[in-house]
Amino acid sequence: MKGRKVRRIAVTAIVLLSSLVIRSTRASDKVEAPEDWATYGGNSSGNHYSPLNKVNRENVQHLREVWRVDVGKGGGLQTNPLVVGRRMFVYTPSEDILALDAATGKQLWRFSAGVPAPQPNRGFSYWRDGRESILFAGIMDHLYALDPATGHPLKAFGEDGKIDLRKDLGDQDYTQNFAVLTTPGTIYKDMIIVGFRAPETQPAPHGDIRAYDVHTGKLRWSFHTIPHPGDPGYESWPKDAWRVTGSANNWSGMVVDLQRGILFAPTGSAVNDFYGADRVGDDLYSDTLLALDANTGKEIWHFQAVHHDIWDRDFPSPPVLVTVKRDGKPVDAVAQTTKQGFVFLFERTTGKPLFPIEEKSYPASDVPGEVTAPTQPLPVTPAPFARQRLTADMLTNRTPAAHTWAEEQFKTFRSEGQFVPFTVGRPTIIFPGYDGGAEWGGAAVEPTRAILYVNANDIPWTGELAPTQAAASEGATIYQSQCAVCHGHDRKGSPPEFPSLLEVKKRLSDAAISDIIHNGRGRMPSFPALQDGGLEAVLKYLGESPGMADLAKVDPQAPSSKTEVGSEASGSKQLPKYQFTGYKKFYDPDGYPAVVPPWGTLNAIDLNTGSYRWKVPLGNYPELAAAGMKATGSENYGGPVITGGGLLFIAATIYDRKIRAFNSDTGELLWEGSLPFAGTATPATYMIDGNQYIVIATSGQRDKKGPQGAAYIVFALP
């Protein structure tokens, strides 16, 4: 803690600035053809930009649906389709892979791994050198290399065309790891560089960033996001924390500066997410934007956005490469959005902030064992794109009854803004909530003018800690340590994202519950280590009526005979003294956010000056709009796309099932198209035979009350 600087940026001696010369590129590093959408997020810069302008402000109102492909009944689609030449590559909800004719939707081939795969998947990686091409696809914990022409695995890659991403993460039993490639890897030269999704409770694997040879699948380099002895940052953790602490993983994706060979990788929080007594210190490189030498994995610089994170404030989206103007001169930069609603902007090679960042003091935790960081970094400019503190005058006025209810609830909350530690026995407001602010869809940038466009959620959630409870059964103990963080200690959950488990056995068989535990579903990770007696104990517990018989509050210093509670010594595998009681949105009794709108926004920020060009609500609730309450905005997931036609395309909103086109200069809505299900994904745009197309993945998983299904919808001019 001593000697903390205003900027948390380190430039290592390993890589000197003189080594950051522009490197020659291979054919596989060349800029993609403008008519394709051959990279997740549009291109290696991650700017969601296409120069295509056949569809523009003058004719966008004539867009119509030209084809759709239904791909399943269950599950949620988050896929940003890849389009190379005439082929479009997409996932089904069960993670089968389809190649479609991008002009007609006709299926060309289908690949199925033959394994249960209920996790969402956001896209693919595509490597080519002018002679051969490889389609890389994550399916659960494996990375497949496929022939784009046939869908057949390329047997020379790894083991029969795939590698197991649970391996290469340390000396623990790799079969017990949950490491799912939700966001596609990043291509650099002849390597694919991957992060992965990990659990948010112990046990969790180390969140190492790894590069593999695209031809053989062999590991080329690995960066330890939880430092080992001798690594920079090791002193920011308890001794030997790397042996038992997990996550700090890159789950949201990366971008690469192809010319300089710099990989930019944002990381998430370390486990356990909300109580960090066993990881006292700043916890590098959790919650950190890393700039790594893409050739070797060596650190160039880093910026930690949250010291000792106990709020689940991990970086939620890939950064964006952009060139801004400073004193009339171009400066190559990297921009990173956050769940808190911040935009951080850095000079690309040195990590120098291009807008001021202040280290602000925050109160210490009053929870025994917890040691919070004394300061946290806040950007002075731009202003946050989401509200930062809930006050009484912001409570809902939708109806008098809803307002009265919200007032009574608000009196029970602690609401003091960002980075206020959780306390025991009183809910603390997190605003914006755990899902942002910004989310995994990421931001778009218009490269010629350096304008950043980001959609945001603007809904408060609450969080609270409680003493870990000694359990009267093994099943209750396991539930308490692994499941309560999402489903709550009372098993009531926070539907629809975190469903109630009360009377779950009336809805699902033991076999179905076991399948979900072992393979995960939607936002839920898998728990491969839960087998045999432990699994039977959990199944038994879920069939019992809730009550104080199975969970009784006790002094955390007095562990039960079933489970030890308390010690946070390094290397301990005991339960922590305090646990998070579950995610909860601040919704009124009718299911709407208990604050005044906007509940979701779309923002345009000039990165040259840090000023806002415009800000508009994004989405609505159809039933409220019909009653005259139209411009509310709504919860939204998936990002925007910017085009050379002066348009911003975005779907993202959950309840109104729309895709929209805005004037990128003014925020004026120019067109909207109806979707069968919510388009909670990022669109893609491409051109074939002179026609420009816009495609969006849709699914019903986020809105259980709406239509259910999954389909890809494509729009074009007549």
PENORPE-V777975 format. One line per field, one symbol per residue. phi: phi as a letter, one per 30 degrees, with the letter a starting at -180 (. if undefined). burial: # if it has 9 or more other ideal C-beta (glycine too) atoms within 8 Angstrom, else .. Layout:
phi = ???
burial = ???
This chain:
phi = .didceccbbcdddbdddddddcdcdedcddddddcbcbeijaddichcbddbdcbddbedcebdcabbdbkcciccbdcecbbiccccbccdcidccccddcbiddcabbbdibdbcddbclbbbcabjcbbbccbdbhcbccccdddbiddddddhchjabcdddickcddddcdcbcddcddcdbhcbccbcadbdcbddbdddecbcbddcciddcabcddcdcejdeieddbdeidddbcbihcdccjbbbddddicccbdccdddddcbcdcbdkdidcdhbdcccdddbiddcabbcdbdhdbbhcddcbddbdacccbhicdbdbbcbcbddjcbcbbddcciddcbdbcdcdbdddcdejdbdddbbdbddbddecbdcbdbddcdecebeddddeddddddcccbbjdidddbcibdcdcbdddcihdbddiccbdddchcccbcbdbbdbbbacbedcdcdbdddddeddccdeccidcidibdddbddcdhdddcbdeddddddddciahddddbdddbhddddddddddddddlddcbbdbdddcddddbdbkdcdejdcddddbbddkdbddcddcjcedbdddcabbbbbdddcicddaabdbiaceddddcjcccdiaebbjccbcbddicccaciddcchbcbbcdddbiddcabcdbdbdcdacdbbabbhiccbbbbdbacddbddcdclaaccbcade
burial = .......###.#..#....#....#..##......###############.######..#..##...##.##..##########..################..#.#..##.#...############....################..#.##..##..######..#..#.#..#############.############.###########..#....######.....##.###.###.###############.####################.##############..##########################.##.....#####################.###.#.##.#..#.#.#####.#####..#.#######....##.#...##.###.##..###...######.######################..########################################.####...#.##..##.......########.#..####.#...##.######.......##..#.#..##.##.##.#.#.#.#############.#...####.############.#.##.#######..##...#..############.####################..#.###.#.##############..#############..#.##########.
